[in-house]
Amino acid sequence: MSKQFKYKLSYLFLLGLSTLVTNVVHAAEPLISLKDMVEKTITSNPEVQARYHKFLEAGYEQETVRGGFLPKADLVSTYRNQEELVKNTSNTQIPRMNNELVLRQMIFDGFATSNEVKRLGHASRVRYFELQSAMQSTTLEFVRAYLDTLRYQELIQYAKDNYVIHKQLFDRIQERVNAGVARKVDLEQASGRLALAEANLLTETTNLHDVTARLQRLYGELPPATLEAPTLFNANLEPSPEAALKVAYRQNPDLLSTIEDIQAKKNEIKTNESRYYPQLNLQARKNLGTSSDGRYSNSAADLLELTMNFNLFNGFSDKNSVNTAAQKLNGAHDQRDKACIDTRQIVTVAYNDVKQLTEQQIYRSKHKTSIENAREAYRKQYDIGQRTLLDLLDSENEYFQAKRSLTNTEYDLQLAHARTYAGQGELLNKIGAQRGNLPEYAREDYLDNENVCQALAPVQIQIDKAALVADAKPLANIYPSMAKPVTPVATPVVAPAAAPTCNVQTITDRVNDWASSWRQKDADRYFRFYADKFAPEAPLDRAAWEKQRRQRLSTNGKIGLKIEDLQVSCDGDTGKAIFKQAYTLTTFKIKKVADTSCEVCNMQRTPTIAYQDSANKELQFQNESSDWKIIRELVK
């Protein structure tokens, strides 16, 4: 046995022993669950910690103001040098140095302290929901990095296998070229494919490195070598986007924090209005610098007094402070409305991604299975001389891409579930993770009363594939070589399909849906109720009528539309609905609703009817594209 062979054998033994030890060490490592990793993240992440300390700060600030209900005790020491205009008699002069114990108790401050305590209580709950929002968003970011880590670990393995196959096939082609049984251009093509496989492997390793750094930033340390495969995002999703939105509008912490801020701003108005009231304080003084022998007798008496201070004019500062707080309340309502819009977009987009990726996963899986079968068939055909090595390269590359696409779709689907749950404020609950030392607040009625969000989601687009194929140009027009002579076949005479028959309930439902789209100011949905041949009453043409309706639907305010005395009749393939229509446009403004001595008191957001009218209307329907649409609209 040669010395070189002995060295190789020793090296292989040590390499195998090292691999065995490494595998044993990894096997001995305890598997850290996703729940434990999330709990560590939301407990130690700096961004979450900053929100947590803001929440604690708000609690202490409220307790600081609550101290205004308690008495104040002060020890007052004075030293004075006063000119004597009258000669002292009977030791009744005021001493140069004196000590007093002063007790003060607020009796009435115009409810300023109580309203400020309430305001800071709501401000503390704002910080609480901001903390919940930070935990949800940080958890979503962590889950995204966690899934990407698993994703790239899997993709790296695909890239390794792909590189090995390409290298082996490249070596075989090179041997055939050197032997003169293959063309050199085949080797060039194989060389390019091998370089691409090497680039793919490098790309996946770089992606894994970057996402590991991202996970380390969120987790606080390097993640374990083995990660638990998450399965929490594949069930318990609401059956419709509207149902998912209802959950989000009830639990989304960003939305709840804006509602709490509205309550805080209402209490701030009341706090500022306290300056219109008198201030009552009880004060007691005990002089500690007098003696019992009669010296300094004019300072010896204890004092108990009730004082009242009623400001009569303050340069309009009090009025302007109330107006300032009222504008803050308007801004809080605007932030609430924005939170509704943002939540709707986040949840509906994520929910649609779940539905689309679920269907896409089926097609990706079919694609991978088909390519895998074709790849195996190519290998067998190569063995009997029916395929070339380049054909094998093509099948391997397509199989590699099919596996990558399926894996990316599977992880994107799990991430879409996580995004939906995060928008609903449910992600931590779905994982089963929580942060300790946080209070449980009872759900107050104003969280529902101040919530004006409407669970209305865009319609998910459905492609009619059969119609696409039916409307497509014949394939022979694109590829003339595919044209085949057609043998005439006797076609049986088929009677034309009967026109859809009008149904009273169907027309009634269409009228109610039409009115609903008007109330919700959904212009696109509203116009879909009208047939292509619909023509408005003179003098408007179709374009001017649509422009007018869009302007009305985009008006600020709340639209009210009431349908009364609805009468529906059918006549073959046409339907008619006659009803009385009551229309109102309600706007909201800040106004004084109480008759008090102050000019601006009890500021509230009150509705005002900006416009209203009623009319008798007739809608005529006809079936168009398997749907009943309006062909005429008459105002009687």
C-alpha positions in Angstrom: 0.0 0.0 0.0 1.5 3.3 -1.1 2.1 6.2 1.3 -0.1 8.5 -0.7 -3.0 6.0 -0.6 -2.5 5.8 3.2 -2.7 9.6 3.5 -5.9 9.6 1.4 -7.4 6.9 3.5 -6.6 8.7 6.8 -8.0 11.9 5.4 -11.3 10.2 4.4 -11.5 8.6 7.8 -11.0 11.9 9.6 -13.5 13.6 7.3 -16.1 11.0 8.0 -15.5 11.2 11.7 -15.8 15.0 11.7 -19.1 14.7 9.8 -20.4 12.2 12.3 -19.4 14.3 15.3 -21.1 17.4 13.7 -24.3 15.4 13.1 -24.3 14.2 16.7 -23.8 17.7 18.0 -26.7 19.1 15.9 -28.8 16.2 17.0 -28.1 16.9 20.6 -29.1 20.6 20.3 -32.7 21.1 21.6 -35.1 22.3 18.9 -36.3 25.8 19.8 -39.9 26.3 18.8 -41.2 29.2 16.7 -43.3 30.3 19.7 -40.2 30.5 22.0 -38.3 32.5 19.4 -41.1 34.9 18.9 -41.5 35.5 22.7 -37.8 36.2 23.0 -38.0 38.6 20.1 -41.0 40.6 21.5 -39.4 40.7 24.9 -35.9 41.9 23.9 -36.2 43.6 20.6 -35.1 47.3 21.1 -38.0 48.8 19.1 -40.6 46.8 21.1 -38.8 47.7 24.3 -38.9 51.4 23.5 -42.7 51.1 23.1 -42.9 49.2 26.3 -41.1 51.9 28.2 -43.3 54.6 26.6 -46.3 52.6 28.0 -44.8 52.6 31.5 -44.0 56.3 31.2 -47.6 57.1 30.4 -48.8 55.1 33.5 -46.5 57.1 35.8 -47.5 60.3 34.2 -51.2 59.6 35.0 -50.3 58.8 38.6 -48.4 62.1 38.8 -51.5 64.0 37.9 -53.6 61.9 40.2 -51.6 63.3 43.1 -53.6 66.5 42.6 -56.4 64.9 44.6 -54.2 64.5 47.7 -53.2 67.2 50.2 -49.8 69.0 50.0 -47.6 69.5 53.1 -44.8 72.1 53.0 -42.3 73.3 55.6 -41.7 77.1 54.9 -38.7 78.8 56.5 -38.3 82.5 56.1 -35.7 85.1 57.1 -36.7 88.8 57.0 -35.1 92.2 57.7 -38.0 94.6 58.0 -37.8 98.3 58.8 -39.5 99.1 62.2 -41.8 102.1 61.6 -43.6 101.6 65.0 -41.6 100.8 68.2 -42.2 97.2 69.4 -44.4 96.9 72.4 -45.2 93.8 74.4 -42.9 91.6 72.4 -45.4 91.4 69.5 -42.9 92.0 66.7 -42.6 89.6 63.7 -39.5 87.4 64.2 -36.6 87.7 61.7 -36.5 83.9 61.3 -39.6 81.8 61.3 -40.7 78.3 60.4 -44.2 77.3 59.3 -46.0 74.1 58.5 -48.4 74.6 55.6 -51.1 72.1 54.6 -53.1 72.7 51.3 -56.0 70.7 49.9 -57.6 71.3 46.6 -61.4 71.4 47.0 -62.6 72.2 43.5 -60.6 73.0 40.3 -63.3 72.9 37.7 -62.8 69.2 37.2 -59.4 69.8 35.7 -57.6 67.1 37.7 -60.3 64.5 37.1 -60.4 65.1 33.4 -56.7 65.2 33.1 -56.5 61.9 34.9 -59.0 60.5 32.4 -57.1 61.9 29.5 -53.8 60.4 30.6 -55.7 57.1 31.2 -56.7 57.1 27.6 -53.2 58.2 26.6 -51.8 55.2 28.5 -54.1 52.9 26.5 -52.9 54.6 23.3 -49.3 53.6 24.3 -50.6 50.1 25.1 -52.1 49.6 21.7 -49.0 51.2 20.1 -47.0 48.5 22.0 -49.3 45.8 20.7 -48.8 47.2 17.1 -45.1 47.2 17.5 -45.2 43.5 18.7 -47.4 42.6 15.8 -45.2 44.3 13.2 -42.0 43.0 14.7 -43.4 39.5 14.8 -44.5 39.7 11.2 -41.0 40.9 10.2 -39.5 38.1 12.3 -41.8 35.5 10.7 -40.9 36.9 7.2 -37.1 36.4 8.0 -37.8 33.0 9.6 -39.7 31.8 6.5 -37.0 33.2 4.2 -34.3 31.4 6.2 -36.2 28.1 5.7 -36.8 29.0 2.1 -33.2 29.7 1.2 -32.0 26.6 3.1 -34.2 24.6 0.8 -33.2 26.5 -2.3 -29.5 26.0 -1.6 -30.0 22.3 -1.5 -31.8 22.5 -4.9 -28.9 24.6 -6.2 -26.4 22.1 -5.0 -28.1 19.2 -6.7 -28.5 21.3 -9.8 -24.8 22.1 -9.9 -23.7 18.5 -9.4 -25.9 17.3 -12.3 -24.6 20.1 -14.6 -21.0 19.3 -13.6 -21.4 15.6 -14.3 -23.1 16.2 -17.6 -20.5 18.8 -18.6 -17.8 16.2 -17.9 -19.6 13.7 -20.0 -20.0 16.1 -22.9 -16.3 17.2 -22.6 -15.3 13.5 -22.9 -17.4 13.1 -26.0 -16.0 16.2 -27.6 -12.4 15.1 -26.8 -13.2 11.7 -28.4 -14.5 13.4 -31.5 -18.1 12.1 -31.2 -19.7 15.4 -30.2 -19.6 18.9 -31.5 -17.6 21.6 -29.7 -20.6 23.9 -29.8 -22.3 21.5 -27.4 -19.5 21.9 -25.0 -19.8 25.7 -25.2 -23.5 25.4 -24.4 -22.9 23.0 -21.5 -20.2 25.3 -20.2 -22.6 28.2 -20.1 -25.2 26.1 -18.4 -22.6 25.0 -15.8 -21.7 28.7 -15.2 -25.3 29.5 -14.7 -25.7 26.7 -12.1 -22.7 28.0 -10.3 -24.1 31.5 -10.3 -27.4 30.2 -9.0 -25.7 28.4 -6.1 -23.7 31.5 -5.2 -27.0 33.6 -5.3 -28.8 31.3 -2.9 -25.9 31.2 -0.5 -25.7 35.0 -0.5 -29.5 35.2 0.1 -29.2 32.8 3.0 -26.4 34.9 4.5 -28.4 38.1 4.2 -31.6 36.7 5.6 -29.7 35.2 8.5 -28.3 38.6 9.3 -31.8 40.0 9.2 -33.1 37.3 11.5 -30.2 37.9 13.9 -31.1 41.6 14.1 -34.6 40.8 15.1 -33.9 37.8 17.3 -30.9 39.3 19.0 -28.5 36.4 18.3 -27.7 33.9 15.6 -30.7 31.6 15.0 -30.2 27.9 15.7 -29.0 25.6 12.9 -32.4 23.7 12.8 -35.6 25.7 12.6 -39.1 24.3 13.3 -41.3 24.1 10.2 -44.3 26.4 10.8 -47.7 25.0 10.2 -49.8 27.6 12.0 -50.8 29.7 9.0 -52.7 27.2 7.0 -56.1 27.1 8.7 -58.8 29.1 10.5 -58.9 31.9 7.9 -62.3 33.6 7.6 -64.4 32.5 4.6 -64.6 35.9 3.0 -62.5 39.2 2.9 -65.5 41.0 4.5 -65.4 38.6 7.4 -61.7 39.0 7.7 -62.1 42.8 7.7 -64.7 42.7 10.5 -62.2 40.8 12.7 -59.5 43.4 11.8 -61.7 46.4 12.6 -62.4 44.9 16.1 -58.8 44.0 17.0 -56.3 45.9 14.9 -54.1 47.8 17.5 -53.3 50.7 15.1 -57.1 51.4 14.7 -57.8 50.9 18.4 -55.0 53.3 19.4 -56.6 56.1 17.3 -60.0 55.5 18.9 -58.4 55.8 22.4 -56.7 59.0 21.2 -60.1 60.4 20.3 -61.3 59.8 23.9 -58.1 61.5 25.2 -58.7 64.6 23.0 -62.3 64.8 24.3 -61.0 64.9 27.9 -58.4 67.5 26.9 -61.2 69.8 25.8 -62.9 69.4 29.2 -59.6 70.0 31.0 -59.1 73.3 29.2 -62.7 74.3 29.9 -62.0 74.0 33.7 -60.5 77.5 33.5 -64.0 78.9 33.2 -64.8 77.7 36.7 -63.7 79.1 40.1 -60.8 77.4 42.0 -61.4 76.5 45.7 -58.5 75.5 48.0 -58.4 74.8 51.8 -55.2 75.9 53.5 -53.9 75.4 57.1 -50.8 77.1 58.7 -49.0 76.2 61.9 -46.3 78.6 63.1 -43.3 76.7 64.5 -41.2 79.7 65.5 -43.3 81.2 68.3 -43.0 80.6 72.0 -45.6 80.1 74.7 -44.5 83.0 76.9 -46.2 85.6 74.7 -43.3 86.6 72.6 -44.1 87.2 68.9 -47.8 86.8 69.9 -49.1 88.3 66.6 -47.6 85.3 64.7 -48.5 82.6 67.2 -52.1 82.0 66.0 -52.8 78.9 63.8 -54.5 79.7 60.5 -57.2 77.8 58.6 -58.6 79.5 55.5 -60.7 78.6 52.4 -59.7 80.6 49.3 -61.5 81.0 46.0 -59.9 82.3 42.8 -62.1 83.1 39.8 -60.3 84.4 36.8 -62.5 87.0 35.0 -60.3 87.7 31.9 -57.2 85.9 30.6 -56.6 87.6 27.2 -58.8 85.0 25.4 -56.1 82.4 26.1 -58.6 80.0 27.7 -61.0 80.3 24.7 -58.1 79.6 22.2 -56.9 76.6 24.3 -60.3 75.0 24.0 -60.3 75.7 20.2 -56.9 74.2 19.9 -58.0 71.0 21.7 -61.1 70.9 19.4 -58.9 70.9 16.3 -56.8 68.1 17.9 -60.0 66.1 18.2 -60.7 66.7 14.5 -57.2 65.5 13.7 -57.8 62.4 15.9 -60.9 61.6 13.9 -58.9 61.9 10.7 -56.3 59.6 12.0 -59.0 57.1 12.9 -60.4 57.3 9.3 -56.9 56.8 7.9 -56.3 53.7 10.1 -59.6 52.3 8.7 -58.3 52.7 5.2 -54.8 51.4 5.9 -56.2 48.3 7.7 -58.6 47.6 4.8 -55.8 47.7 2.3 -53.4 45.5 4.3 -56.0 42.8 5.1 -57.7 42.7 1.7 -54.4 42.5 -0.2 -53.0 39.8 2.1 -56.3 37.9 2.0 -56.4 38.0 -1.8 -52.8 36.8 -1.9 -53.8 33.8 0.2 -56.6 32.8 -2.2 -54.4 33.4 -5.3 -51.4 31.6 -3.9 -53.5 28.6 -2.8 -54.7 28.1 -6.3 -51.3 28.9 -7.8 -49.7 26.2 -5.5 -51.9 23.6 -7.2 -50.6 24.6 -10.7 -47.0 24.8 -9.5 -47.2 21.3 -8.0 -48.7 20.0 -11.2 -45.9 21.7 -13.2 -43.2 20.2 -11.0 -44.7 16.7 -11.2 -45.0 16.9 -15.0 -41.5 18.1 -15.4 -40.2 15.5 -13.0 -41.9 12.8 -15.1 -40.6 14.3 -18.3 -37.1 14.4 -16.8 -37.2 10.8 -16.0 -38.5 9.9 -19.4 -35.7 11.9 -21.0 -33.1 9.9 -19.0 -34.6 6.6 -20.2 -34.8 7.9 -23.8 -31.1 8.9 -23.6 -30.2 5.4 -22.5 -31.6 4.1 -25.8 -30.2 6.9 -27.9 -33.3 9.0 -28.5 -32.1 12.1 -26.5 -28.9 14.0 -26.3 -26.9 15.2 -23.3 -28.2 18.8 -24.1 -31.7 17.5 -23.9 -30.9 16.2 -20.4 -29.4 19.6 -19.5 -32.7 21.3 -20.6 -34.8 19.0 -18.6 -32.6 19.4 -15.5 -32.7 23.2 -15.7 -36.5 23.2 -16.1 -36.9 20.8 -13.2 -34.7 23.0 -11.1 -36.8 26.1 -11.9 -40.0 24.2 -11.3 -38.9 23.1 -7.8 -37.8 26.7 -7.0 -41.2 28.1 -8.1 -43.1 25.6 -6.1 -41.0 26.2 -2.9 -41.3 30.0 -3.3 -45.1 29.7 -3.7 -45.4 27.5 -0.6 -43.5 30.0 1.6 -45.2 33.0 0.0 -48.5 31.4 0.9 -47.5 31.0 4.6 -46.3 34.6 4.6 -49.6 35.8 3.1 -51.4 34.0 6.0 -49.1 35.8 8.5 -49.7 39.2 6.9 -53.5 38.7 7.1 -53.3 37.7 10.8 -50.9 40.7 11.5 -53.4 43.1 9.9 -56.1 41.6 12.1 -54.0 41.9 15.2 -54.1 38.1 15.6 -50.6 37.0 14.6 -49.3 36.5 18.2 -52.4 34.6 19.1 -52.0 32.3 16.1 -48.5 31.5 17.1 -49.4 31.1 20.8 -46.9 33.7 21.9 -47.4 36.4 24.4 -45.4 39.0 26.5 -45.8 38.9 30.2 -46.3 41.8 32.6 -48.9 43.5 30.4 -52.4 44.4 31.7 -55.6 43.1 30.3 -58.0 45.9 29.5 -61.8 45.4 29.4 -63.3 46.3 26.0 -65.1 49.6 26.4 -68.2 50.5 24.5 -66.6 53.5 22.8 -64.2 51.2 20.9 -67.2 50.0 19.0 -69.2 53.3 19.0 -66.3 55.3 17.5 -65.5 52.7 14.9 -66.9 53.9 11.6 -65.0 51.4 9.4 -67.1 49.5 6.8 -66.1 45.9 5.9 -66.2 46.4 2.2 -63.5 44.7 0.1 -62.7 44.9 -3.6 -64.1 42.1 -5.7 -61.5 39.4 -6.3 -60.9 39.0 -10.1 -62.0 35.7 -11.6 -60.7 34.8 -15.1 -63.1 33.0 -17.3 -60.6 30.7 -19.0 -63.1 29.0 -21.2 -64.2 32.4 -22.6 -60.5 33.3 -23.2 -60.0 30.2 -25.3 -63.3 30.6 -27.1 -62.4 34.2 -28.1 -58.8 33.5 -29.1 -57.7 33.3 -32.7 -57.3 29.8 -34.1 -53.8 28.4 -33.6 -53.5 27.8 -37.3 -53.5 31.6 -37.8 -50.3 31.8 -35.8 -48.7 28.6 -36.9 -49.9 27.8 -40.5 -48.2 24.5 -40.4 -50.6 23.3 -37.8 -53.6 23.8 -40.1 -55.3 20.5 -40.8 -57.9 19.6 -43.4 -61.2 19.4 -41.7 -63.6 16.7 -42.7 -67.2 18.0 -42.9 -69.3 16.5 -40.1 -73.0 16.8 -40.1 -73.9 19.2 -37.3 -77.2 18.5 -35.6 -79.6 21.4 -35.5 -79.7 22.8 -32.0 -82.5 25.1 -31.0 -81.4 28.5 -29.7 -81.2 28.7 -25.9 -84.2 30.3 -24.4 -83.8 33.8 -23.1 -83.5 34.0 -19.3 -86.9 34.5 -17.7 -87.4 37.4 -15.3 -87.8 36.6 -11.6 -89.4 39.1 -9.1 -87.0 38.1 -6.3 -83.9 38.5 -8.6 -85.0 42.0 -9.7 -85.7 42.9 -6.0 -82.2 41.8 -5.0 -80.7 43.8 -7.9 -82.5 47.0 -6.8 -81.2 46.5 -3.2 -77.7 45.9 -4.4 -77.8 48.9 -6.6 -78.9 51.1 -3.7 -76.2 49.6 -1.5 -73.4 50.5 -4.0 -74.8 54.1 -4.0 -74.8 54.3 -0.2 -71.2 53.0 -0.1 -70.1 55.4 -2.8 -68.6 52.6 -4.8 -68.7 54.2 -8.3 -67.2 51.2 -10.2 -69.7 48.8 -8.7 -72.5 51.3 -9.2 -71.9 51.6 -13.0 -71.8 47.8 -13.4 -75.5 47.8 -12.7 -76.2 49.6 -16.0 -76.3 47.9 -19.4 -74.1 48.9 -22.3 -77.0 50.2 -24.2 -78.4 52.3 -21.2 -79.0 55.9 -22.2 -79.9 58.6 -19.5 -82.8 61.0 -19.9 -82.2 64.1 -21.9 -80.4 66.5 -22.0 -77.5 64.3 -20.6 -75.6 61.8 -22.7 -73.9 58.7 -21.3 -70.5 60.4 -20.7 -72.0 63.5 -19.0 -74.3 61.3 -16.9 -71.4 59.2 -15.7 -69.3 62.3 -14.8 -72.3 63.8 -12.9 -72.8 60.5 -10.9 -69.1 60.2 -10.1 -69.1 63.7 -8.7 -72.1 63.0 -6.5 -70.5 59.7 -5.2 -67.2 61.5 -4.4 -68.9 64.2 -2.3 -67.7 64.5 1.3 -70.2 63.2 3.8 -72.4 60.1 4.3 -75.0 59.2 1.7 -78.3 57.9 2.9 -80.6 56.2 0.4 -84.0 54.7 1.5 -86.1 52.5 -0.8 -89.9 52.5 0.0 -93.0 51.0 -1.6 -90.9 48.8 -3.9 -93.1 47.1 -6.6 -91.5 44.7 -9.0 -93.1 43.2 -12.1 -91.8 40.8 -14.8 -92.7 40.4 -18.5 -90.7 37.6 -20.2 -87.1 38.7 -20.5 -87.7 42.2 -19.0 -88.3 43.4 -15.5 -89.5 46.7 -14.0 -89.1 48.1 -10.5 -91.1 51.2 -9.2 -90.4 52.7 -5.8 -90.1 55.9 -3.8 -86.5 57.0 -3.2 -85.4 59.2 -0.3 -81.9 60.6 -0.6 -79.9 62.4 2.1 -76.3 63.7 2.3 -75.0 64.1 5.9 -71.9 66.0 6.8 -70.2 66.4 10.1 -68.8 69.4 11.9 -67.6 70.5 15.4 -70.2 72.7 17.1 -71.4 73.8 20.5 -74.3 71.7 21.7 -74.7 73.0 25.3 -76.0 76.4 26.4 -73.3 77.5 28.8 -71.7 80.7 29.7 -68.6 80.0 27.7 -68.5 80.5 24.0 -66.9 77.1 23.2 -68.1 74.3 25.5 -68.8 70.6 25.1 -67.4 70.5 21.6 -68.8 67.5 19.7 -68.8 66.1 16.2 -72.4 66.5 15.2 -74.2 65.5 11.9 -75.8 68.0 9.7 -78.1 67.3 6.8 -76.4 69.1 3.8 -78.9 68.0 1.2 -82.0 65.8 0.9 -84.7 65.1 -1.6 -87.2 62.3 -2.6 -88.6 61.1 -5.9 -90.6 58.4 -7.5 -88.3 56.3 -9.7 -88.7 53.5 -12.2 -85.9 51.1 -13.2 -86.3 48.8 -16.2 -84.1 45.7 -16.4 -83.0 43.3 -19.1 -80.7 40.3 -19.0 -77.2 41.1 -20.4 -74.2 38.7 -20.1 -76.1 36.4 -17.7 -76.9 39.3 -15.4 -79.9 41.6 -15.0 -78.9 45.2 -15.8 -80.7 48.6 -16.0 -81.6 49.7 -19.5 -83.8 52.7 -18.5 -84.0 54.9 -15.4 -87.0 57.2 -15.2 -87.8 59.8 -12.5 -91.6 60.4 -12.3 
